Amino acid sequence: MKNIFIALLFLISTVAYGQSAYAKAEQLFKAEKFDKAQIAFTKLYEQDDSNLDVVERLGDIASHQNNFEKAMGYYKKLIDSNSKSARYNFKYGGAMGLYAKSTSKFKALGMLDDIKKHLKKAADLDPKHIESRHALSQLYCELPGIVGGSISKSRSYANQLIKISPVDGHLAHGYIDEYEEEYDAAAVSYQKAIDTGGSLYTYRKLAAIYQYKLEDDKKALETLKKAYIKHRNARLMADILSLESKIEMND
């Protein structure tokens, strides 16, 4: 009886340690201390390589470090354990896509079908999965027509996004407009993103279009000032002052 009790105590303490260690590792990850988080999660992985939460975090850390080939290895393990997870399919397909951008064109072409397969599966498994639709919209926008690129398909996924999350849909349309060098249309799309979302990112996208594509510094400045009123961001103020100085010099 005493031996059983000691064994149970050991088991409980081990589980508690594992939970505590995971919490600390997760805290490091959320603080974006990825090198330290990698060490912490690797220790957990060495103790139990079947813990999918740990496997996923190691893949996420590798992605943040731009080591997409390594990330693919971890995400593939997730897919092998649960192929019906939209999140796992998106992360695996997304890591493959980013890795393909950094490798040879020949190798990238060989990966294309698998990239599409997993991103589409993520979208099919979850009708409200935003990230996979963003990725598919961008993929079809950037691909040459000879290998399956299609602006109409890209727009179709952007339209799906508008129904799920209007701000994401308008941002996706803005991305396509930029890629097609339709900068006035891009400005309209990003203004819609501001109207429906109003994040600092949306203001930045519109200001960049005005400043760098339409060469309208005054409209860019006006956009940044509106953003500052809403977000009170110190970096924004620095950019406003810099742009004001540029305009004064050119007037």
N, C-alpha and C positions, 0 to 999 in steps of 0.2 A: 504493500500500500504506500509506504514511504517513497519507494522508487518511482511509482506512478505519479505521485504528487510532485516530486522533484522534476520529472519529465514534463509535466503539464506547466509547471512554473517556467521552465526553460523555453517551452514552446510559446507561452504567452509573452515572455520578455523578448523573444526573437521577433515575433509579429509586431510588438510595440516598437522595437528598434527599427524594423523595416519601415513602419508607417512614419516614424519620426524622421528617419533618414530621407525618405521620399519627400516629405514636407519641406525639409531644408533644401533639398535639391531643386524642388519646384520653385521655392522662393528665389533661389539664385537664377533660375531660368527666367522668371517673370521680371527680375531686376536687370535682365539682359547681360548678366555676367556669365557668358556662354562657356568660357574656358573652365571656370570653376564648376559650373553646372555639369559640364561634360565629365569631369573627374568624378563628381558625386554620383551621377547616373551610371557611369561605367562600373563603379563599385557595386551598385545595386544590380546591374546586369550580370556581373560575374557571380553574384549570389543566386540570381534567379533569372535566367535568360528567357523564360516563358512569360514574364510579366509584360503584357502588351503596352501598358502605360509607360513603362520604362523604355521599351523598344521605340515607341512613338516619339518620346522626348529626345532620344538619341538621334533619331532621324531629323527631328526639328532643329536640333542644335547643328547638325551637319549642314542642313539647308541654310541656316543663318550664317554659317562659316563659308558658304558658297562651295562646299564640298558635296556636289549633287550626286556624284557617283556613289559616295559613301551613304548618303541619305537614301538613295534607291535601294541599297541593300537592306537597310532597316525597314523601309516601307514595304518591300517585297515580303518580308517576314510577316508583316501585318496582314497583307493580302492573302498570304497562304493560310493564315489563321482564321480570317473572316473576309471572304471575298464579297460579302453583301453590304459592307460598310461604305457609304458614300464618301465619308471623310478619308478613309484609307485609300480608296481608289483615286480621289482627287490628289492626295499628297503624293502617291506613287506616280501618277500620270504627270503631275506638275513638276516633280523632281526630274523625271525623264525628259520633259520638255526643256527645262533649264539646262540640263546636262547636254542635250542635243545642240543647243545654241553655242556651246563651248567646244564641241568636237568637230570632226571633219564633216563636210556636207554629205559625203557618201555614207558615213556611219549614221548621221542624223536621219537620212532618208530611210534607212533600215529600221529606225526606231519609230517612225512616224505613225504607222498603223497601231502600234501598242499605245502610243501617247493618246491618240484619238479614242481608242477603245476604252481606256480607263477614265478619261475625262468625261466621255459620253455616258459611261456606266454610272459615274458619280451623279451626273445630272438626271439620269433616268431613275436612279434609286431614291433620290431626294428632289421632288418637284420644286423645292424652294432653296436648293443649294446655289448660293450666289457665286462662290469662288470658281466652281467648275464652269459656270456659264461665262464668267469674265474670261477665263483661260481659253475657252473654246472660241469666243468672239475674237480675242486677240490672235489666236492661232490661225483661224481662217482668214483674218485680215492680212496677216503677214506672209502667209504661204503663197508662193507663185501659183498661178492657175494650173500650170502643168502638173503639179503634184497635189492638186485638190484644193488650192486656195479659192476662196469665194467671198466677195464682199457681201453678196446677198445672204449667205449663211451667217456671216459675221453679224450683219444687221439683225438677222432673225434671233440670234442669241441675245443681242442687246435689247431687242423688243421683249424677249422673255424676262430679262432683268427688270425692265420698267414695270412689269406687272408684279414682280416680287418685291423689288426695292427701287423706286423711281430714281433716287439719286445715283445708284449704281448703273442703272440703265442709261441715264443721260451721260454719265462719265464714259461708258462704253461707246456710245455714239460719238462723243467728242473725240475719243481715241481714233475711231475709224475716220472721222472727218479730217483729223490731223494727218493721218497716214495717207489719205487721198489728196492732201494739200488743199482741202476746202476749209480755209481758215475762218472765213466769215461764219460758215455753218458750225465750225467747232466752237466759236465764241457763243453762238446761240445755245448749243448743247451744254456748255459749261455754265452759262447763265441759268439755264433750267436746273442744273445740278445745285447751284447756289440757292435757287428759289425753293427747291424741295428738301435740301439738306443743310446747306450753309456751313459746312465744315471748313476749317482753315485750308485744307487740301483743295477744295473746290474753288475757293477764291484764288489760290496760287495758280491753278491751272488756267483760269480765265486771264489773270494778269500776265502770265507767260505768253499766252496767245497774242494779246495786245502788244506786248513789248517786243517779242522776238519774231513773230510771224507777220503781224499786221503793222508793225513799226509805229505804233501809236502809244507813245510814252505817257501821254496825258490820261488816256483811258486806263492804262495799266496802273498809273498812280491813283486814280480815282477808285479803282477796284481794291488796291491795297489799303487805302484809307478806310473804305467800308469794312474791310476785313479786320482792321485794327479796332474800329469802334465795337465790333462784336467780340473779338477774341483777345484784345489787349496783349498781344504777343511782342516781346522785346525785339526779337529778330525782325519782325514786321516793321517796327519803327525804324530800325537801322536801314532797311531796304527802302522805306519811304523817303528818308532823308537823302539817301544816295541818289534816288531817282529824281527827287526835287532838284538836287544840285546839278544833275545832268541836264534837266530841262532848262534851268536858268542859264546854263552855259550855252545852250543851243539857241536860246531866244535872242 
